[in-house]
Amino acid sequence: MTKILIGADIGGSHISCMAVDSEGHIISDVFKVRKEVDSQASAEVILEGWGEALSELIRLTGKENLGGIGFAMPGPFDYPGGIAWFKGVQKYDSLYSVNVRKELHNRLGLDVSIPLRFLNDATSFAIGEAWTGKASRFRRNMAITLGTGFGSAFIEDGIPVESGPEVPEYGCVYHLPFDDSIADDHFSTRWFIGSYRKITGEDITGVKELAEMAEGYMIRDEGLPSGAYGLHPASRIFNEFGSNMGAFLAPWLLKFHAGCLTIGGNISNSYSLFEKPFLQSLHDQGCNIPVFISELGELAGIIGAARLCDDSFYSRLPFISDK
């Protein structure tokens, strides 16, 4: 029997894991476990939560069928070494310096021959999209995740590109300068919250609330192009976001000769509200590639993480770090 691979997505408040076959297909919705985990808890509680979720899935699939477990893991983290270096990121700080690979191997009772491998969550998302998503039709592509942070990865022939003249170091763009600060300050949830507060003096909970405002206050004005949004603050903010992100990403997409761009993360759910200014901004800089909103969602990270268990694939990865 072909070995079953497990992909695990480690979020800020949960672990989701599923069984994946060697072709990157989710085997069955039956083989899925999600468990809430308090990222502010002690190391023991966190590791116990992760271990319980994985143990439950292993029981469902059969330990004898397990080919390995791959983790889509946020940073800072020593991915090749399996050691957590979370510090000052408001999640999983209690795991600082813990060898997560060793701890989970022991808790799951797995032979050391069963690989447990780790990769940055944004890179895992990009690998999953390039393997089984719409980006699979393109030799080169870029993927970004928009949420509490701004994740990115550049992919060539399914493999992350993390160095060279065509990409920023490690494939990360979040720390690069943009306007008065860095990209992460402009293309993340906190930018939307801060922008709305700056304009109105009021607070919102997040992008979903702002999107509901924009959708509820769309104004068709005869003086505006057909389908354009009116001047409600929420609409203005989404327009500005789209224009800025296009201006920031276009040079990198062109430099990398990307065939497409895939967008994931919670903010991508509001893509219709910034699609037009975003595409126009890309077009203005001569970048006219297809833009896809992830249909896989969280599954992309899980599928990408599971692929780490393929020795031939894993051996081709560059040294992954999280700077």
PEPEHU-V150732 format. One record per backbone hydrogen bond with DSSP energy under -0.5 kcal/mol. NH is the residue of the N-H (numbers start at 1). CO is the residue of the C=O. Records with the same first field share a line. If there is no record, write none. Layout:
NH->CO + CO
//
This chain:
4->65
5->20
6->68
7->5 + 18
8->70
9->16
10->8 + 72
11->9 + 14
15->35
16->9
17->33
18->7
19->31
20->5
21->25
24->21
27->19
31->28
32->30
33->17
35->15
37->13
39->12 + 37
41->38
46->42
47->43
48->44
49->45
50->46
51->47
52->48
53->49
54->50
55->51
56->52
57->53
58->54
59->55
60->56
61->57
62->58
65->62
66->63
67->4
68->4
69->115
70->6
71->117
72->8
73->71 + 119
78->83
79->77
80->320
82->78
83->78
84->98
85->76
92->39
95->92
96->93
97->84
98->95
100->82 + 98
101->82
103->99
104->100
105->101
106->102
107->103
108->104
109->105 + 106
110->105
114->111
115->113
117->69
118->79
119->71
121->73
124->120
125->121
126->122
127->123
128->124
129->125
130->126
131->127
132->128
133->128 + 129
136->129 + 133
137->134
138->135
141->155
142->260
143->153
144->262
145->151
146->264
147->145 + 149
151->145 + 149
153->143
155->141
156->159
157->139
159->156
161->154
162->160
167->164
170->162
171->168
172->169
176->173
178->181
181->178
183->176
184->174
185->182
186->182 + 183
187->183
189->147
191->188
192->188
193->189
194->190
195->191
196->192
197->193
198->194
199->195
200->196
201->197
202->196
210->206
211->207
212->208
213->209
214->210
215->211
216->212
217->213
218->215
221->219
224->221
228->225
235->232
236->232
237->233
238->234
239->235
240->236
241->237
242->238
243->239
244->240
245->241
246->242
247->243
248->244
249->245
250->246
251->247
252->249
253->249
254->250
255->251
256->252
257->253
258->253
259->140
261->290
262->142
263->292
264->144
267->146
268->265
269->266
270->267
271->268
273->270
274->271
275->271
278->274
279->275
280->276
281->277
282->278
283->279
284->280
285->281 + 282
286->283
287->282
288->286
290->259
292->261
294->263 + 292
299->296
300->297
301->297
302->298
303->299
304->300
305->301
306->302
307->303
308->305
309->306
310->307
311->309
314->310
315->311
316->313
317->314
320->318
//
